[in-house]
């Protein structure tokens, strides 16, 4: 398999280290993060990392998600016939 060299900032590298699981290569990490959109495990890993980085912003995010959930739950779906 061919390989490529990437240049990333120190901050990006540190962020990746925190997301990397034990025994996981950086290639495996990047594939996990980019190929499983919507995967609950990936979302949970990302939220846990973000939470450890900036608690205040994550609290705001959680409040916003909860508010959107409440709004969506209160809406009634209607059947449309085409």
N, C-alpha and C positions, 0 to 999 in steps of 0.2 A: 504494500500500500504506500502510495506517495505521501510525503509529509510537507507541510508548509510552516514557515516561521512567521509568527505574528509579533508585532510590537504593541504593547499595551502600557497604560500608565501604571504607576505603583499602586494607586488607589484601586484600579480595576483588578490588578493582580491580587491584592489583599482581599477584595470582595469575593473573587473566585475561590481563594483558599478557604474562606469561611463557608462557601456553598458546597465545596468538594467533600464527598463522603470518603470514609476510610477505604483505602485500596483503589479508589477511583482515579483514573488518569484525567488530565485536563481535557483531552479529546473526548473521553466518555462524559465528563461533566458538561462540556459545551453541547454535545449531542443530546444529552438528557434535557438540558434547559431549552434547547431550540426545537426539538422534534416532538415534544409532548405538550403541545398547547392545550391548556384546559385540563391537563392531568392533575388530579387532586394532590398527589404526592409532590409534584413540582411546585404547584401553587403554595402548598403548605411550607415547603422548604424555603421558598422565596419570602413568604410572609414572616417566618421565624427569623430569617436573616435581617430583613428590614426592621423588624421589631427590635432586634438587638442593636441596630445602628442608630435609630432615632425614635424613641418611644413616643414622643409627642405627635409626630406626623402619623405614626401608625394608629394612635388613638383616634385622630381625625379621620383617617381612612376607614377604620372600623365603624365610626359613627356614620360616615357617609354611606357605607355599604348597608348598614342596618336601616337607614332612612330610605334608601332606594328599594330595599327588600319590602319594607312596610308599604310603600307606595304601590309597588307591583302587586303585592298580595291583595291590596284593597281594590284593585281594578278587576273588572269582570271581563272575561273574554266573550266575544260574540262570534257566532257561527256565520260565515259568509258563504253564500252559494254563488258559484260562478257559472 
